[in-house]
Amino acid sequence: MIRASLFAIALASLTMVAGCGKKDESGTAAKTTEKSGGGGDKAAPAGPTKLPKLGLQIDVPGKAEVGDAIMGEGHMLQGEGFGAMQIEVAEKKVSLQEAKDSAEMYGPKDLKEETLADGYAITYSNTGSMGKNFFVDVQRDIDGKTYHCSTTGSEEKQQQAVLAACKSLKK
């Protein structure tokens, strides 16, 4: 299930990145700029984004399009500041070790793990046929339910934005 979700998010992220560039008059992709939050290149937070199917909210950079999860009960979010991510009710609780073992099939580089008060977060990258990929896998227990928040993005800044967003998930 996690593997299928990560693949679906990766596909959505690539579609989002490919479709986000504006074209100039010659038909060549033009560079787009992000909103700035007063310095740096991070998009300004849009405030809490509601996740109605889950009864939760999440802080994402910039504007987010909230849709149905590709698989499971939850939501797929897309936005310029973070690419695409999935938040869903976990079918079963997965230990940190099981999540790291599952990541092994991707040949992870720079795997980082973090124990959270109500779960865990892991991030890693790999290089595939389409270039570098950046993964986020977060599991959180909130109000008696276990939630899985994840992405596979094409940019490290997307990975960091999704990691921060997953950690901000709350009632």
C-alpha angles and dihedrals in degrees: 000000000000091000092051091047092050091049092049092049091048090053092048091048093052091047090049093049093046092050099043101071117098118223124229123221092281091056093251118134110262122214113259125209129222127227110264124222095213099296141003123039100283119119115246114255113258091209126253115341113211120231101200098184090055101035089233139111133217136194112232129171113257127343119339131203108215118205139154120295115260090230129012132006111317146055142299112214125197129186143144093248095056111011109225133334139174128221117185143155106267115243088214136001112261122203121231089249092052090051091051091047090051090050090057091079088067094054093240122216124195093010110189124186130195128188111220126198088252103026141325144283129212128184130184142149138220138179119241137169091286094048132259121357126198119206132199123187117177129171120192134178109215124173095340097314131097117229130194118209118184151150144176109211137176097229133055091225089059089052092052093046092051092046091054091045093051090051090051093057110127145148 
